[in-house]
Amino acid sequence: MTQHRILLAAVAALLSAGPALAQQAEGARLNEHVRVLASDEFEGRGVATPGEQLTVDYLVGQFRALGLEPGGPDGSWVQTAQLGRTRQAGPATITVTAGGATRALERGPQLLVSSDRPVDHITVANAEVVFAGYGVSAPERGWDDFKGMDLRGKILLVIVNDPDFGAPEGHPVAGRFDGNAMTFYGRWTYKFQEAARQGAAAVLVIHDTTGAGYGWSVLEGSSTAPKFDIVRANPDAERVPAQGWIQGPVAEQLFRDAGLDYAALREAARTPEFAPVALTGVTMSIDFGQTADRIESRNVLARIPGAGHPEETVLYGAHWDAFGRATPVGDDDIYNGAVDNATGLAGLIELARLFKAGAAPDRSVVFAAWTAEEAGLLGAEYYAANPVWPLETTVANINIDSFLPGAEVSPQIVVMGAGKSQTDAWLERRATEQGRVLIPDPAPQAGGFYRSDHFPLAKMGVPALFGAAGFTGHNEASRDYVANRYHKPSDEWTPDWVMDGAAVDVDLLYLVGRDLADSREWPEWNAGAEFEAARAASAGRRQ
């Protein structure tokens, strides 16, 4: 008997409450789904590409064959999301003028720029450059990096992550933004949005691998893929003309051009007294073309209606997109996204099979395959703004983003956002029965909780559970994946893959979801969690 079967036999013997597995998850089934979805035929599952149609057809076909019902609006299998798309068109011209001399910067190796504005050309001419610290305005934490300075038309340089990231013990700012656990304020998406609110002409996040959680090659490799955004009523008010990243050493040279000490200013930016600092005598110009259009993409939704309380929903979600075809690495330009996130899709299908094989759940269970996660969680963002099943009566959202291949069962289960909600306790009970323990995110500086599809729904109050993630760096296999395959063409399925370890994780997530679906309880956000108030506002809708 394999290690997998021995462990599962022990789990079954230990179960003392709730339903046992009607049918155990099978590693071979998971592996076959990944093989298909991560194949070159699907061309990296790019949004609005032939790979999207293949992916949607495959998912719908699997859910239909299992006997699930359509979970989309008006009895359909899909929810159509209206998105804006921009794509690079031609080279970018980026120059810096300092001390009467002008030099060029190269898009790709030195600096990355794009735009979410729906226009075909972006020009920022001779704009002043201003260092805006961490680019954070957080009044509830007593923090304002802008101090009322007029930043309209300027190019902002901001530091990645939060002001207290890496602060030594005893530093006055330590813990102000949850320590090394990145908050939403540390995310590049927030910094882009805040720069737009400040009226900036452009914003560049200063990259460092430790603060970002990934190397420059990850950003550069995916930079040529199309960019997507939800369609906005007033994009000029919500998006800067140009946004992107700048290599740390390149940014440091800009500070030297202005006679400034970047290291000293970086330390000053850790204090709530910090105010923006102009790089006097330094201007930058950015000019590039792009194509801009609107497209439709699709969330795939399947449902098992509840036998007792069908109006209440347990939601499982996994994103179906990868990066499609993008910057070649060697002769390979297909970003297959095998781990991220064909494995999550395989888990979603296998979970649907397990639920369908058992008795009908008391509450409804919805299986959502989200579009455009890699573009900024846009499919889930669209659903959160246009829910098919009411968010007020969505019991919890169980997110699945990346399992690692292999036969080994990890004794530790990584919980992203550990301690934020009562869903941790539901997971811990079933994990303990498997002889496993929960651990918090070992790389909290990467802000993983704010980088996956549960987050848009969490902002609306839906309790989130994100456990057993594969890209967290908590063991050697995970660290190797992040270093060598994450968001690269090398994230691909190979014939030596097995998914026996992931099958145990799927069993665990099934048991937790089944417990929630057959319960009359409503897990809540813990006191002090940033989403607590949003959930409390709809308390009257839940019995």
N, C-alpha and C positions, 0 to 999 in steps of 0.2 A: 504494500500500500504506500503510495507516495506521501511525502511530508504534508502536502496539501490535504489529502484525504484524512490523514491521521488527525490533523488539527481540526478539521471540520467535524470529524466524529466526536472529538472532545467537546467542541462547541455545542453540538446537538445534545450531548449528555448533560451539559451544564445549564441549559436553558430551563428556567423555572417560571418564567412569566412571559406572556405574549405568545404570538404564533411562532412555531418553528418554521424553518425554511420549507416551503412546499417543494421546491426543486432547487438544488444548489447551483450557483453560478459556475459556468464551465469556461476554463481558460482557453480551450480550443475554439469555442464560439467567439470569445472576445478577440482572439488572435486573427480569426478569419475576417471579422468586420474591419479590423485595423488594416489588414493586408489590402483589402479592397479600397477602403476610403483613402489610404495613404499612397495608393499606386500612382504612377506617372499619368495614367489615363485620366485621373481627376485633376491633374495640373495644379496641385496645391490648393484646391478648393477655394479659389479666389472669388470674392464677391463680384457679382455681375459678370461672370465669365462662364464659358461652357461647363467648367468644374462645378459651379453652383447648381446648375440644372441636374448634373449627374448626382450630386450629393443629395439634393432635395428628393429626387426620384428614388434614390436608394433608401433614404430614411423613411419616406412615406410607404414604400413597398414593404419594408421590414415591419413597421407598425401595423399596416393593414393585414399582413400575413399572420401576425400574432393575435389578431382579432380586436385590436383597440379601436376606439371611435375617434373620428377627427376632433381635434381640440381647438381649432381655429374659429374665427368669426363665421357665422352663417353656415355652420356645418362643414367648413373646409378644413384641409390639413395644414394650411399655411396662414400666417398673418403677414400681409405685405407691408413692408417698412419703406417709407419714402426717404431717400438719402440723397445728399449732394455728394458729388465725386469730383476730385481734382487730380490731375496727372501731370507729371513733368512734361514740358514740351521745349526741347532745346536746352542749351547750357544756361548756367547762371553766371552773372557778372557781379562779383562782390569785391569791393575795394575799401581800404582804410586809408584815410589821410591824416597824417600827424607830422608836425614840424615842417610843414611845407612839402612833404614827400608823400606820394601815393603808392601803395602796393596792393597787389591782388591776393585774395584768399580763394582757395579752391574748395568748391562744394564737394563734399565726400570726405576726403582725408582730414580737412581742417574745420569745416563748418557745414551744417545741414540746415537748409531752409525750405519751407513749403508754405502753403496758404490754404486755409479752409474757406476763404471768401470765394464766392461763385463768379470769378472774373478770369479773363484769359491772360492778363499781364499784371505783374506786381512791380512797382517802382518805388523805392524809398531813396531819396537823393540827399546826400550830405547831411544826414541826421546826426544830431548830437547823441553821444553815448553816455548812459548813466548807469551806475552800479546801484541796484535796488535791493541789496542784501539777499534775503531768501524769497523776496517777492510775495510776502504774506501780509494779509490784513485779517486778523483774528481777534476781534474785540473781546470775545468771551475768554480769551487766554491773555488778555492785556498786551496785545502785540499789534504793531502797525509799522511796517517797513517804509511807508510812503510819506507819512507826516504832512500830508496836504500839499506836497510839492506838485507843481504843474508838470506832468510828464507827457502831455499831448505832443505827438509827433516825434518823440524820442525813441531811441533803441535801448531797451533795458537788458542789462546783464544780471542774471540771478543765479544763486547757488542751488544746486539740486538738493533735495531732501529738506528736513526741518531744521530750525535754528539750534535745537539741542542734540542733533545727531553727532555722536562722537565726542560730546562734551565730557571732560574729565569729571570724576566724582568730586562733589563739592562745588563745582562751578555754579554760579548763580542761576544759569539758565537750565541746568540739568533737570530733566523731568517735565519741563514746561510743555513740551509737545510729545509726551509719552516716551521720552528717552530714545533709544535706538529703534523703537517701533515706529516706522513711518506713518504719519497721519495723512489725511487727504491733502493737507497744505504742502506736504513734501512732494506730491505727484506733479509731474510736468503738465498734466492736463489742467490742474488747478492753476498753475503759474501762467499758463497761456490765457486762461479765462480772466484771471485777475488783471493781467496786463491790458487786456481789452477794456476792462472796466476803468482802467486808469487812462485810457486814450492813447496808449503807446503806438508807435508806428511799427515796432517789431519787438520781439522778446527772444533772447537766446539764453538757454539754460547751460550753465558751465558744467561740463561733464567731468566727473571722476568716477572710476569704476566702483569704489567702495560705497560712495553715496548713492549712485544710481542703482547698484545691484547687478550691473552687467557692463561688459566692455563696450568700447566704441564700435567694434566690428558688428555687434548686434544691431546698433542703430543704423550704421552705414549700409549694412546688407539689406535691410528692409526699406530703406529710404526711397528707393525708386518705385516701390509698389504704389498703386493708387491710394489716395487718402479719401476718407469718407467722413461725413458728418450728417446728423439729422438735419432736415430742411428747417431753416430758421426764418422767422418773420422779418427780423432785422439783423442780418449777419454782420453788418458793419459795426453794430453796437456790441456784438458778442464775440467777435473774432478780430484779432489784429491783422494787418495786411500780411506780415511775414512772421513766422515763428519757427523755432528749431533749437538746435544744440550747437555748442562751440567747444572744441577741444580745450582742456584745461590749460596747457602750455600756450596755446594761441591767445586765450583770454588774458593770461598773465602778461603777455607782451603788450597788449592794449593798455594795461595798467601802467606798465613801464613807460610806454609812449607818453602817458600823461603825468609822469613823474610820481606815480603812486605805488605804494607797497601793497600788493594784493593780499599777502599773508596777514598783514596788520589789519587791513580792511575786513578780511574774512572773519577775524576774531572780533572786531568791532560789531560786525553784523549779528553776533550772538547776543547782543544786549538789546533790551527793549528801547533804549535811548537812540539806537541807530537811526540815522536819516539818510536819504539817498545822496550819493556822491557823484558829481559830474566828472567825467574824464575830460577835463579841460584841454582844448586843442585837438581832440580826437573826434573825427566824424567818420561815418560809414555810409556806403551806398550799396543797395541791393537791387538787382534787376533780374527778373526771370519770367519766362513764359510758362503757361500751363493751359491745359484744356479743362473746362469746367462744364459739367452737365448734371442732370438729375437722373437717378436710376431707381429702380425698385428692386429690393432684395426681400428675402423671406425668412421669417422664423417658422420652423416646423413645429406643430403642436399636436400631440396625441393625448387621449384621455381614457381613463377607466372610471366610469361614474360610480360614486359611492352608493352603497346599498341602503344606508341609513340617513346620511347627511350629505347628499350630493352637492349642496350649495357651498360646502366647505372644501378647501383644496390643499393638498400637500403637493408642492411643486418641486420636481427635479429638473435641473437645467445643465446643459453643456453646450459650448459654442462649436459650430460646425466649420467655421472658416479658418484658413491659414493665410499665407501671403501670396498664394498663386504663383505667378512667374515674376521674379524680381531680379535684383543684381546677381549676375552669375558668380559662382565660386568655382573656379576652374572652368569646366565645361557644363556645369549643372546650374540651371536657373529655376528649377522647380522646388519650391519650398513646401515639401510634402506634408509637414505637420503631423508626423506619425504619433509621437508622444503628445504633442500639443496641437490638436486635441482629438485626433482620431481615436485615441484610447478612451477619452471621455464619452465620445459618441457610442463607442462599442459598449461601454458601461451603461449608458442610457438605454440602449436596445435590450441588453441583458436584464436590466432592472424591470423593464416592461414585460419581458418574458416571465420573470419570477412572479411578478404581481398577477399576471394573467393566469399563471398555472395554479395559483392558490384561490382561496375563497375571495369573493368580492370584498374590497375594503369598505369600512363604514363611511369614511370620507372619500371624496374623489381624489384621484391621483393624476396629475398632468405631467407629461414629459415634454420638455421644451428644448429644441435645438436652436440656439440663437445664432443670428447672423452678425457679422461685423464686430466681433469682440476685439480683434486685433487692431481695429481702427478707432477704438475708444469705447467699447462696451455698447455699441450703438443699437444692436438688436434688442438687448435687454432694456436699454434706455427707452427705446420706442415702445416696448411692451409696458414698461412702468408708466409711461405717459398715456398709453392706450390699452389698458388691461382687458383681456378677454374674460378672465375670471377675476372677480373682485379682490383687490389686494387686502381689503379689510378682513376678509374671511379666508385669506390664504394663511394656513397654519404656520408654514415655514418653507423656506427655499433651500433645498439641498443642492449645492453646486458641485460639479464634477469637472475638474480642469487638470488633466494629466495624471496618468498612471505610468509607472516605469515597467518595462518588460522584465521578466525573470521568474524563476521558480521560487525564490526566497520570499518568505512572509516576514515583513518588517515587524519587530516587536513594538515599534513606536508608531503612533499615528499623529502626524502633524496637523494641528488645528490652526488655521489662519483666523486671526481675530479672536484668539482664545480669551475667554473671560467676558466677552461682550454680551452674550445671550445665554439663556437657559438651555438652548439646544445642546450645549456642551455636555450637560448632565445626561441627556438622552443618548448621546454618542458614547459617553464614558461607560454607562451601564452595559451596553452591548459589547464594547471593546474589552471590558474586564472579563466578560464571559469567553472571549477569545484568548484570554491570557495576555492582553496587550495593554499598553498605557498610552495616554494622551500626552503630547508635549506641545508647547507653544511654537509658533513659527521660529525656526532657528536663524532666519535671516530677516528679522523684522524691518531692517533698514530699507529693504526693497519694497515695502508697502504692499505686499501681496494681497492683503485683505481688500485693498482699494483698487485692485487691478484685474478683477474678474467679475463675472456677470451677475453675481448676487448683489453687487454694490448698488446698482441703480434701484433695485427693489428695496434694499435695506434703507436707502435714503427716504423711501416712501413708508417705511415702518415695518416691512416684512422681516421677521427674524431669519437670520442666515446661518447656515451650517456649511462650512468649507473645510472638510477633513480629508486626509489621505492624499494630499497633493504631491505630485511627482517632481516638481522643479525647485524644491525648497532648500536643497543643499544639506539635508540632515544626515546623509550618509555618502559613502564614496561614489555609489552609482549615480546619485542625484547630482553631486558636485561635478562628476565627469560629464553628465548630460548638459548642465548649464554651461560648462566651459567649452564644450565641443560641438553641441548640436542644437541648442536652444535657438529658435528663430533663424535657423540656417538650413540650406538644402540637405545637409547631412542628417536632419531629423527625419529619417525614413525607415520604413520596415525592411527587415532582412529575414531570410529564411530560417535563421537560428533563433528567432524570437519565440518565447513562450510567455504566457500571461497567467500562470497559475497563482502567482502572488497577488496580482491585481484581482483575480477572482475572489480571493478572500476579502479584499477591500469592498468589492461589489456586494458580497454577502452581508457585510457589516452595514453598508448604506441601505441595503434592502430592509434589514431588520429594524433600523432606526426609523425609516420612512413608514414601514408597516406599523410600528408602535404608534407613531403620530397619527396615522390614518385611522387606526382603530380606537383611538383615545378620545375622550371628551375634554382633554386639557388643551390649553393654549400657551405654549412657551412664550416668554416675554424677553425683552431686552433687560439686561441687568441695570441697576441704578447707576446713573452717570454715563451710560452709553450714549453716543451722540444721536442715536436713532430712537431713543426712548420716547421723546415727546411726540414724534410722528406716529408711533404706534398707539400711544395713549389717546390721541385725538379721535381714534375710531373705536374705542373700547366698547361703546354702546352697540356696535354691530355684531359683537361676538357673544354667544351665550355660554 
